[in-house]
């Protein structure tokens, strides 16, 4: 049995170490602010002053914290996250008690402390949505109502919605916010229809200060749900209450959506979120790494950002994969580790019908008989520099990557280095038949293997 006489500071430190080792995926930089307040009746009370963080921990992190507390104390403890008021009657997002078993009318999506305006990386593809969300949070019902955010999967729409919820609750905790998915709205509605509780349903949704619905496109083809949402929307809108919606498509492009709903969705501000550019992807990776106290070299961030251009979710997944690979092999995160962790060509999204940079690199390393690590290194010896320049020239010719993205792939080199390589090989192909022949042979080797569609 371990001693149970640790100070609060020692106990918290040991819990942190245990979580970092056994559950690194849940660890966040703000865990440092969690404070043990004592053990009462076999329950370890952990003080979390921020309500959103407290509720998030209680609903998603209770099991690993309990496991850690039991492991470091040697006692069969339970864990409870408490606020400064130290009561059991905490408040949830919509004002319903968070303790006990929620019924279907109390169902809420959990706000993630990760999704705040402070952690939102603004770029060309999301600047309008971010600015509109900030304006809405400062002037509910008076800035843009409704606010309709749309874009592809994993581009940050949910982040925008949750950031508004969190800043509103921080500034005015008594605000009645209903935040849920469209699927949940429809399921709750149908359950209330079957059980004859439509009065309860309408009382709950039509008395909110802010209604936030994620993935509103799931109203498609649901006639009854569309009818009910139409009346809910009208009631809130006419009362000056804020409505925020997200969708994978613009209002006009949601199939089988009633024209009257399309009209209402368009009457506010419709903001599109596009895929992040290379610079934004690098910034997003830095933000994600800082959030989990992960030290990632700049060349690794550049490599991941250049390799994955699809969406934020895939970027985060790649970062998690690199961290997991490094931990499993007892290695520090570096460029070679990143390359080994995400070597799967399937991670290069949107390039399946044309040569990928990885295919080009494979062809060049085979032709010149050099190591991948040398090609990606900072070495400038002729035996490495020429193959690297050939790679860059071929990547520029056969892929849609920008100069910055190609440079990021090759160890974080800037666009001027890539431009120099492209111009150099272009000139040398004209002046040196051997160089021209070598490039043609390399090009032929990977072009022949490219699938024909």
Secondary structure as the mmCIF struct_conf table of DSSP 4:
data_model
#
loop_
_struct_conf.conf_type_id
_struct_conf.id
_struct_conf.beg_label_comp_id
_struct_conf.beg_label_asym_id
_struct_conf.beg_label_seq_id
_struct_conf.end_label_comp_id
_struct_conf.end_label_asym_id
_struct_conf.end_label_seq_id
BEND BEND1 UNK A 4 UNK A 4
HELX_RH_AL_P HELX_RH_AL_P1 UNK A 8 UNK A 22
HELX_RH_3T_P HELX_RH_3T_P1 UNK A 24 UNK A 26
HELX_RH_3T_P HELX_RH_3T_P2 UNK A 29 UNK A 33
STRN STRN1 UNK A 35 UNK A 40
TURN_TY1_P TURN_TY1_P1 UNK A 41 UNK A 42
STRN STRN2 UNK A 43 UNK A 47
BEND BEND2 UNK A 50 UNK A 50
HELX_RH_AL_P HELX_RH_AL_P2 UNK A 51 UNK A 60
BEND BEND3 UNK A 61 UNK A 61
HELX_RH_AL_P HELX_RH_AL_P3 UNK A 62 UNK A 73
BEND BEND4 UNK A 75 UNK A 75
STRN STRN3 UNK A 78 UNK A 82
TURN_TY1_P TURN_TY1_P2 UNK A 84 UNK A 85
BEND BEND5 UNK A 88 UNK A 88
STRN STRN4 UNK A 91 UNK A 91
TURN_TY1_P TURN_TY1_P3 UNK A 93 UNK A 94
BEND BEND6 UNK A 95 UNK A 96
STRN STRN5 UNK A 97 UNK A 97
BEND BEND7 UNK A 98 UNK A 100
HELX_RH_3T_P HELX_RH_3T_P3 UNK A 104 UNK A 106
HELX_LH_PP_P HELX_LH_PP_P1 UNK A 109 UNK A 112
TURN_TY1_P TURN_TY1_P4 UNK A 113 UNK A 114
BEND BEND8 UNK A 116 UNK A 117
TURN_TY1_P TURN_TY1_P5 UNK A 118 UNK A 119
HELX_LH_PP_P HELX_LH_PP_P2 UNK A 120 UNK A 122
TURN_TY1_P TURN_TY1_P6 UNK A 124 UNK A 126
HELX_RH_AL_P HELX_RH_AL_P4 UNK A 127 UNK A 138
BEND BEND9 UNK A 139 UNK A 139
TURN_TY1_P TURN_TY1_P7 UNK A 140 UNK A 142
BEND BEND10 UNK A 143 UNK A 146
STRN STRN6 UNK A 147 UNK A 151
BEND BEND11 UNK A 152 UNK A 152
TURN_TY1_P TURN_TY1_P8 UNK A 153 UNK A 154
BEND BEND12 UNK A 155 UNK A 156
HELX_RH_AL_P HELX_RH_AL_P5 UNK A 157 UNK A 171
TURN_TY1_P TURN_TY1_P9 UNK A 173 UNK A 174
STRN STRN7 UNK A 177 UNK A 181
HELX_RH_AL_P HELX_RH_AL_P6 UNK A 182 UNK A 195
TURN_TY1_P TURN_TY1_P10 UNK A 196 UNK A 196
HELX_RH_AL_P HELX_RH_AL_P7 UNK A 198 UNK A 205
TURN_TY1_P TURN_TY1_P11 UNK A 206 UNK A 207
BEND BEND13 UNK A 209 UNK A 209
STRN STRN8 UNK A 210 UNK A 214
HELX_RH_3T_P HELX_RH_3T_P4 UNK A 216 UNK A 219
TURN_TY1_P TURN_TY1_P12 UNK A 220 UNK A 221
HELX_RH_AL_P HELX_RH_AL_P8 UNK A 223 UNK A 238
TURN_TY1_P TURN_TY1_P13 UNK A 239 UNK A 240
STRN STRN9 UNK A 242 UNK A 247
BEND BEND14 UNK A 248 UNK A 249
HELX_RH_3T_P HELX_RH_3T_P5 UNK A 251 UNK A 253
BEND BEND15 UNK A 254 UNK A 254
TURN_TY1_P TURN_TY1_P14 UNK A 255 UNK A 256
HELX_RH_AL_P HELX_RH_AL_P9 UNK A 259 UNK A 266
TURN_TY1_P TURN_TY1_P15 UNK A 267 UNK A 267
BEND BEND16 UNK A 268 UNK A 268
STRN STRN10 UNK A 269 UNK A 273
HELX_RH_AL_P HELX_RH_AL_P10 UNK A 278 UNK A 291
TURN_TY1_P TURN_TY1_P16 UNK A 292 UNK A 293
HELX_RH_AL_P HELX_RH_AL_P11 UNK A 298 UNK A 307
BEND BEND17 UNK A 310 UNK A 310
HELX_RH_AL_P HELX_RH_AL_P12 UNK A 312 UNK A 328
TURN_TY1_P TURN_TY1_P17 UNK A 329 UNK A 330
HELX_RH_AL_P HELX_RH_AL_P13 UNK A 335 UNK A 341
TURN_TY1_P TURN_TY1_P18 UNK A 342 UNK A 342
HELX_RH_3T_P HELX_RH_3T_P6 UNK A 345 UNK A 347
BEND BEND18 UNK A 348 UNK A 348
TURN_TY1_P TURN_TY1_P19 UNK A 349 UNK A 350
TURN_TY1_P TURN_TY1_P20 UNK A 352 UNK A 353
BEND BEND19 UNK A 354 UNK A 354
HELX_RH_AL_P HELX_RH_AL_P14 UNK A 357 UNK A 368
TURN_TY1_P TURN_TY1_P21 UNK A 369 UNK A 369
HELX_RH_AL_P HELX_RH_AL_P15 UNK A 372 UNK A 376
BEND BEND20 UNK A 377 UNK A 378
HELX_RH_AL_P HELX_RH_AL_P16 UNK A 382 UNK A 398
BEND BEND21 UNK A 399 UNK A 399
HELX_RH_AL_P HELX_RH_AL_P17 UNK A 403 UNK A 409
TURN_TY1_P TURN_TY1_P22 UNK A 410 UNK A 411
BEND BEND22 UNK A 412 UNK A 412
HELX_RH_AL_P HELX_RH_AL_P18 UNK A 415 UNK A 431
HELX_RH_AL_P HELX_RH_AL_P19 UNK A 433 UNK A 447
TURN_TY1_P TURN_TY1_P23 UNK A 448 UNK A 449
BEND BEND23 UNK A 450 UNK A 450
HELX_LH_PP_P HELX_LH_PP_P3 UNK A 451 UNK A 452
#
